Amino acid sequence: MNDIDSRIRAVLAKHGRLSENANSLDVNDDLQQVGMTSHASVNVMLGLEGEFDIEFPDYMLSRSVFSSIASISAALNQLLA
C-alpha cells in the first residue's frame, strides 16, 4: 500500500460511513457497495481536498471518480502531477 492509498483510506475511514474497515478493502472494491452514500462521498471529497491540499475540478465531480480507492488515487495522481 502506497502513501496516497493510505491517506485515502484514512479519509474514507473518517468520512465514508463504510460498513467495512477502509484498510481491509481492495483498491477496486465499489465504495457504494460497502455503504458510501452520495452525501458521504461529498464529505470524502472535502476530506481529500483538505488532506492533499487540492481542489477537485468540476469535470472530476462524478460518481465514477469516487467509486473506488483506485479511481480516487488515479484522480489524485493527475491533480498532484
SULURFEN-V441572 format. One record per residue. PHI is phi in whole degrees, -180 to 180 (* if undefined). NEAR is the number of other ideal C-beta (glycine too) atoms within 12 Angstrom. Layout:
BEGIN
phi: <PHI,PHI>
near: <NEAR,NEAR>
END
This chain:
BEGIN
phi: <*,-88,-61,-63,-61,-62,-69,-61,-61,-64,-66,-61,-63,-80,-118,-81,53,-81,-83,-126,-66,-59,-75,-95,-76,-74,-61,-100,-62,-75,-66,-69,-69,-107,106,-77,-87,-60,-63,-64,-66,-65,-65,-63,-57,-64,-63,-67,-61,-69,-64,-104,53,-133,-132,-72,-71,-52,-67,-95,-85,-137,-58,-64,-66,-106,-86,-156,-63,-62,-71,-65,-61,-63,-65,-65,-61,-64,-72,-90,-69>
near: <18,14,15,27,26,18,28,37,35,24,33,39,27,20,29,38,23,29,18,20,15,34,20,16,28,18,25,17,27,21,39,23,16,25,23,33,20,19,16,26,32,20,23,43,36,22,28,36,23,18,25,25,11,23,17,26,14,9,11,23,20,17,20,18,27,38,25,31,39,26,27,44,30,23,32,32,19,18,22,19,9>
END
